[in-house]
């Protein structure tokens, strides 16, 4: 088989606005090109009419296979609860109607519940987890007419059910810096306000709600600092000066975060770029704060979750309120802009713990605080196991959302402790009151609404030239900066 004659179409289905750069597709395209496949991208993010965009592309191009990514199953937001998979199926149905090329599903959202999504979409093949190794191997075997059922990470139909192979995780330290040439990163920067880079994959933390380890694994695998710096330099050449580090928690392990910063500084990139990161509130020390700033860090979003030790333990976090206070002091001391993200309403949450959390946050005074109430329950997580032990999904007083005929948590279900009462959101709003430092998902939140799905405030701000992490753009808007 001449692999260069095998043309693979990558389809980005994410239509959230502001647009979020599909960095994983850029990485996947690079792997396919290195494997000598032809690669095309159909980016539906910018399509005014999705059906017409699909029809036009397939009328003009012949492809050997189609790989379709699903980044999010829903907006994961209690106040919004928009379910993306039905729209995803419409895209799949249109592709099936217009081509006989085999369709393979993948992406972070798909990897959370691959069998359920394949069944719903009426398809037979998907790759859960990383696709850089498995997708080229699968395509080679399909095109060659060889058996492909042992491909790592493959999910495939067997009769009326599905079989799932164990994934093969990449050794990221051996990977060269990916060529970021398939996705229009400049356009995403201009319309989405930021670029994106991944410095590691996998998460060894034990948070009961998080679906990240389901697709990326529980062992942390780090890229070399040199590779990361090379990618930053490449994005700079494209005119992308602000970017987000997509790692679950950039400062874990701390030594890798330090090495990345040192390499950025050594290359002289720290005064040319502005970057943001998700981080754990602990461990975070003075040295890291200094290095972050010298390397060009513009802001840090810490996954604080709660302001009480009881709820932190319940949610599976391995830091304490004392750690939150220490990290806040460090950030204040060094003038580092930072946000504490809260995940409220989980198992055991009461009005007392909610009041204590908001009080703690006001006392620690981060630059901004995100107050999300209601915890999305994803299959395969410890939270899902806990909910199952509580009996019937439909009769569970702690669950909100699509609770009927949804035993596998396919459609959005949120855990919201019944101890908070029927007016939990209103009670939280009363605790926050007029404190402008809080973002929330309330219907009247205006530019304090940090549901980033179809957020017109952010879209308009980016049109006016604002750049950076969405939460920081909202912060600067509220401060008139």
C-alpha positions in Angstrom: 0.0 0.0 0.0 1.2 3.5 -0.9 0.2 5.4 2.3 0.7 8.7 0.6 -2.3 7.9 -1.6 -4.5 7.3 1.5 -6.2 10.6 2.2 -7.6 11.0 5.7 -10.2 13.6 6.5 -10.2 15.0 10.0 -13.4 16.6 11.1 -13.7 19.0 14.0 -17.2 19.1 15.3 -16.8 21.6 18.2 -18.8 24.7 17.5 -18.6 26.4 20.9 -18.1 30.1 20.8 -15.6 31.7 21.4 -13.9 29.0 19.3 -11.4 26.7 21.1 -8.4 25.6 19.1 -8.5 21.8 18.5 -4.9 21.2 19.5 -5.4 17.5 19.6 -6.3 17.4 15.9 -3.1 19.3 15.1 -1.1 16.7 17.0 -3.0 13.9 15.3 -2.5 15.4 11.8 1.2 15.6 12.5 1.4 11.9 13.4 -0.5 11.0 10.3 1.7 13.1 8.0 4.8 11.5 9.6 3.2 8.2 8.7 3.0 9.4 5.1 -0.8 9.8 5.0 -2.5 12.6 3.1 -4.4 14.8 5.6 -7.3 17.1 5.1 -9.2 19.1 7.7 -12.9 20.0 7.7 -13.2 22.4 10.5 -16.9 22.9 11.2 -16.3 25.4 14.0 -16.4 28.2 11.4 -19.1 26.7 9.2 -22.2 28.9 8.8 -24.1 25.9 7.5 -22.7 22.5 8.6 -24.6 20.4 6.1 -23.5 22.6 3.2 -19.9 22.6 4.4 -19.9 18.8 4.5 -21.6 18.5 1.1 -19.3 20.9 -0.6 -16.1 19.3 0.8 -17.1 15.8 -0.1 -18.3 16.8 -3.6 -14.8 18.3 -4.2 -12.6 15.7 -2.5 -12.2 12.0 -2.4 -11.1 10.5 1.0 -10.1 7.0 2.1 -11.2 7.4 5.7 -12.8 10.0 8.0 -11.8 10.6 11.6 -14.3 12.6 13.6 -13.5 14.2 16.9 -15.8 15.0 19.8 -14.2 17.3 22.3 -17.1 17.7 24.7 -20.2 15.6 25.3 -22.0 18.7 26.8 -21.1 22.1 28.3 -20.6 20.5 31.8 -22.4 23.5 33.2 -25.4 23.2 35.6 -26.9 26.4 34.5 -26.7 25.5 30.8 -26.9 21.8 30.5 -26.5 21.9 26.7 -26.1 18.3 25.3 -23.8 18.2 22.3 -24.1 14.6 21.2 -27.4 14.9 19.3 -25.8 17.6 17.2 -22.8 15.4 16.8 -25.0 12.6 15.5 -26.5 14.9 12.9 -22.9 15.5 11.6 -22.2 11.8 11.6 -25.5 11.1 9.7 -24.6 13.7 7.1 -21.2 12.2 6.6 -22.6 8.7 6.3 -25.1 9.9 3.7 -22.4 11.6 1.5 -19.6 9.0 1.6 -18.9 5.3 1.9 -15.5 5.9 3.5 -15.1 4.3 6.9 -15.8 6.6 9.9 -13.7 6.5 13.1 -14.7 8.4 16.1 -12.3 9.8 18.8 -11.6 12.8 21.0 -11.7 13.6 24.7 -15.5 13.6 24.9 -15.8 10.4 23.0 -13.2 8.7 25.3 -15.5 9.2 28.3 -18.2 7.0 27.0 -17.1 5.5 23.7 -19.5 2.5 23.5 -22.6 4.6 24.2 -21.7 7.2 21.6 -20.9 4.6 18.9 -24.3 2.9 19.6 -26.1 6.2 19.6 -24.5 7.3 16.3 -24.9 3.9 14.6 -21.1 3.4 14.0 -18.8 0.5 14.6 -15.3 2.0 15.2 -13.6 4.4 17.5 -10.3 5.1 19.2 -10.5 6.0 22.9 -7.5 7.8 24.4 -4.6 8.9 22.3 -4.9 8.5 18.5 -1.4 9.3 17.3 -0.2 5.7 17.3 -3.5 3.8 17.0 -5.3 5.7 14.2 -2.5 5.4 11.6 -2.2 1.7 12.5 -5.9 1.1 12.2 -6.1 2.9 8.8 -3.2 0.9 7.4 -4.9 -2.3 8.2 -8.3 -1.2 7.0 -7.0 -0.1 3.6 -4.8 -3.2 3.3 -7.8 -5.4 4.1 -6.0 -6.8 7.1 -7.5 -7.7 10.5 -7.5 -4.6 12.7 -9.2 -5.9 15.8 -6.1 -5.9 18.0 -5.2 -2.2 17.5 -4.6 -0.6 20.9 -7.4 1.7 22.1 -9.8 0.4 19.5 -13.5 0.2 20.4 -15.4 -1.9 17.9 -18.7 -3.5 17.4 -19.1 -7.3 18.1 -22.7 -8.3 17.4 -25.0 -6.2 19.5 -22.3 -5.0 21.8 -18.8 -3.6 21.7 -15.3 -4.7 22.6 -12.6 -2.3 23.9 -8.9 -2.8 23.6 -6.4 -1.5 26.1 -4.7 1.8 24.9 -1.1 2.3 24.1 0.2 5.5 25.7 2.9 7.4 24.0 6.3 8.1 25.4 6.0 11.8 25.1 9.6 12.6 26.2 10.7 10.9 22.9 8.4 12.9 20.7 9.6 15.7 18.5 7.8 19.1 18.7 4.7 18.7 16.6 4.3 20.7 13.4 1.3 23.0 14.0 0.3 23.4 10.3 -3.0 21.7 9.8 -5.3 23.7 12.1 -5.6 27.4 11.3 -4.0 28.5 14.6 -3.9 32.2 13.6 -7.6 32.3 12.9 -8.4 30.6 16.2 -6.2 33.1 17.9 -7.9 36.1 16.3 -11.4 34.7 17.0 -10.8 32.7 20.1 -8.2 34.9 21.9 -5.6 32.3 22.6 -3.6 29.4 21.3 -3.0 26.1 23.1 -0.1 23.8 24.0 0.0 20.5 25.8 3.1 19.8 28.0 2.1 16.5 29.4 -0.7 13.9 29.5 -2.2 11.8 32.2 -3.3 12.5 35.8 -2.4 10.6 38.9 -4.8 12.6 41.1 -7.9 10.9 42.8 -10.6 13.5 42.2 -13.9 11.7 42.3 -15.6 13.6 39.5 -12.8 14.0 36.9 -13.0 12.2 33.6 -9.5 13.2 32.3 -7.8 10.0 33.4 -10.3 7.9 31.5 -8.8 9.0 28.2 -5.4 10.2 29.1 -4.4 7.6 31.7 -3.4 7.8 35.3 0.3 7.9 34.8 1.8 11.4 34.1 3.9 11.4 30.9 5.9 14.6 30.3 7.2 16.2 27.1 10.7 17.5 27.1 11.1 21.2 27.9 12.9 21.7 24.6 10.0 20.3 22.6 7.6 22.5 24.4 9.7 25.6 23.8 10.1 24.7 20.2 6.3 24.6 19.9 5.9 28.0 21.6 8.4 29.5 19.2 6.5 28.0 16.2 3.2 29.5 17.4 4.9 32.9 17.9 6.0 32.8 14.2 2.3 32.4 13.4 1.5 35.5 15.3 0.1 33.6 18.3 1.4 35.5 21.4 -1.1 34.3 24.1 -1.7 30.6 24.8 -3.1 28.2 27.3 -1.3 25.2 28.7 -3.9 22.4 28.3 -2.5 20.2 31.1 -4.9 19.1 33.8 -2.5 20.7 36.4 0.6 22.2 35.0 2.5 22.2 38.3 2.3 18.5 38.8 5.0 17.3 38.9 6.6 20.6 40.1 10.0 19.8 38.7 8.6 19.5 35.1 6.9 22.9 35.4 10.1 24.4 36.7 12.1 22.9 33.8 9.6 24.2 31.2 9.8 27.7 32.7 13.6 27.6 32.7 13.7 26.6 29.1 11.3 29.3 28.1 13.4 31.9 29.9 16.7 30.5 28.5 15.2 30.9 24.9 14.3 34.5 25.6 10.6 33.7 25.0 9.4 34.9 28.4 9.1 38.5 27.4 7.5 37.7 24.1 4.6 35.5 25.2 1.7 35.6 27.7 0.5 32.2 28.9 -2.1 30.8 31.3 -2.3 27.4 33.1 -4.5 25.2 35.2 -2.7 24.3 38.4 -3.2 22.5 41.7 -3.1 24.8 44.7 -0.5 22.5 46.2 2.4 22.2 45.9 3.0 25.7 44.8 6.0 27.7 46.2 7.8 31.0 45.9 10.3 29.7 43.4 7.6 28.5 41.0 5.8 31.8 41.3 8.9 33.7 40.3 9.7 31.4 37.4 6.1 31.6 36.1 6.4 35.4 35.9 9.8 35.4 34.3 8.6 32.8 31.7 5.6 35.0 30.7 2.8 33.7 32.8 -0.2 36.0 32.7 -2.5 34.1 35.1 -3.1 30.8 36.9 -6.5 29.0 37.3 -6.2 26.9 40.5 -8.6 24.0 40.9 -9.5 24.9 44.5 -13.0 23.1 44.5 -13.9 24.0 48.1 -12.9 26.2 51.0 -13.5 23.4 53.7 -11.2 20.5 54.4 -14.2 18.1 54.7 -15.4 18.8 51.2 -11.8 18.7 49.8 -11.4 15.2 51.3 -14.8 14.2 50.0 -14.0 15.3 46.5 -10.7 13.4 46.6 -8.4 16.4 46.7 -5.0 16.0 48.4 -4.5 19.6 49.6 -6.1 21.5 52.5 -7.5 25.0 53.2 -4.1 25.8 54.7 -2.5 25.1 51.3 -5.1 27.3 49.6 -4.1 30.1 52.0 -0.4 29.6 51.5 -0.7 29.6 47.7 -2.9 32.7 47.8 -0.3 34.5 49.9 2.5 33.6 47.5 0.5 34.9 44.5 -0.4 38.1 46.3 3.2 38.6 47.3 4.4 38.3 43.8 1.6 40.1 42.0 0.5 37.0 40.1 -3.0 37.1 38.8 -4.9 34.0 39.9 -8.3 32.4 40.1 -9.7 29.9 42.5 -12.2 27.6 40.8 -14.9 26.1 43.0 -16.9 23.0 42.4 -19.9 23.2 44.8 -22.7 21.0 45.7 -20.9 17.6 45.8 -21.6 14.7 48.2 -22.0 16.0 51.7 -22.2 19.7 50.8 -24.4 21.6 53.2 -25.4 25.3 53.6 -22.9 25.5 56.4 -20.0 24.2 54.2 -21.1 26.4 51.3 -21.1 29.4 53.5 -17.7 28.5 54.9 -16.3 28.1 51.5 -17.5 31.5 50.2 -16.2 33.0 53.4 -12.8 31.4 52.9 -12.6 32.6 49.4 -13.5 36.2 50.3 -10.8 36.1 53.0 -8.1 34.7 50.7 -9.2 37.2 48.0 -8.0 35.7 44.7 -8.1 37.9 41.6 -11.2 36.0 40.6 -13.3 33.1 41.9 -15.4 30.7 39.9 -18.5 29.4 41.7 -19.9 26.4 39.8 -22.7 24.6 41.6 -23.6 21.1 40.6 -21.1 18.4 39.7 -21.4 16.7 36.3 -21.5 12.9 36.8 -19.5 11.1 34.2 -19.5 7.3 33.8 -16.3 5.6 34.9 -15.6 8.1 37.7 -15.7 7.4 41.5 -18.6 9.8 41.7 -20.6 7.7 39.3 -19.9 4.6 41.4 -21.0 6.5 44.6 -24.3 7.5 42.9 -25.0 3.9 41.8 -24.6 2.8 45.4 -27.3 5.3 46.4 -29.9 3.3 44.3 -32.2 4.5 41.6 -30.9 7.3 39.4 -34.4 8.7 38.8 -35.3 8.7 42.5 -32.0 10.1 43.9 -32.8 13.4 45.5 -29.2 14.6 44.9 -29.4 14.4 41.2 -30.5 17.0 38.7 -30.7 17.0 34.9 -31.7 14.1 32.7 -32.4 11.5 35.4 -35.0 9.4 33.7 -33.9 6.5 31.5 -30.3 7.6 31.8 -28.7 5.0 33.9 -25.4 5.2 32.1 -25.1 9.0 32.7 -25.1 9.5 28.9 -27.0 12.8 28.9 -26.0 15.5 31.5 -26.7 14.6 35.1 -25.4 16.7 38.0 -24.9 15.9 41.6 -26.3 18.7 43.8 -26.5 17.8 47.4 -30.1 17.8 48.6 -29.0 19.2 51.9 -28.6 22.5 50.2 -32.3 22.7 49.6 -34.4 23.4 46.5 -33.1 27.0 46.3 -29.4 26.1 46.3 -28.5 28.4 43.4 -30.3 31.3 45.0 -28.6 30.7 48.3 -25.2 30.7 46.7 -26.1 33.9 44.9 -27.0 35.5 48.2 -23.6 34.5 49.7 -21.8 35.9 46.7 -24.0 39.0 46.7 -22.5 41.9 44.8 -18.9 40.7 45.1 -17.5 41.3 41.6 -14.6 38.9 42.2 -17.0 36.0 41.7 -17.9 34.4 38.4 -21.0 32.3 38.4 -23.4 30.5 36.1 -26.5 32.3 37.1 -28.9 33.4 34.3 -28.4 37.1 35.1 -24.6 36.9 35.6 -23.9 39.1 32.5 -20.1 39.4 32.1 -19.7 37.4 35.3 -21.1 34.3 33.5 -18.2 31.9 32.9 -20.1 29.3 30.9 -17.8 29.5 27.9 -20.4 28.0 25.5 -21.9 30.6 23.2 -20.6 33.4 25.5 -21.4 36.5 23.5 -19.6 38.8 26.0 -16.4 37.0 25.3 -16.9 36.9 21.6 -17.4 40.6 21.4 -14.4 41.3 23.7 -12.1 39.2 21.5 -13.4 41.0 18.4 -12.2 44.2 20.1 -8.7 42.9 20.6 -8.8 41.2 24.0 -6.5 38.2 24.3 -5.8 35.5 26.9 -7.7 33.0 29.0 -11.5 33.5 29.0 -11.7 34.1 32.8 -9.0 36.7 32.6 -10.7 38.5 29.7 -13.8 38.7 31.8 -11.7 40.0 34.7 -10.2 42.7 32.7 -13.6 43.6 31.2 -15.1 44.1 34.7 -12.1 46.2 35.7 -12.2 48.3 32.5 -8.7 47.2 31.5 
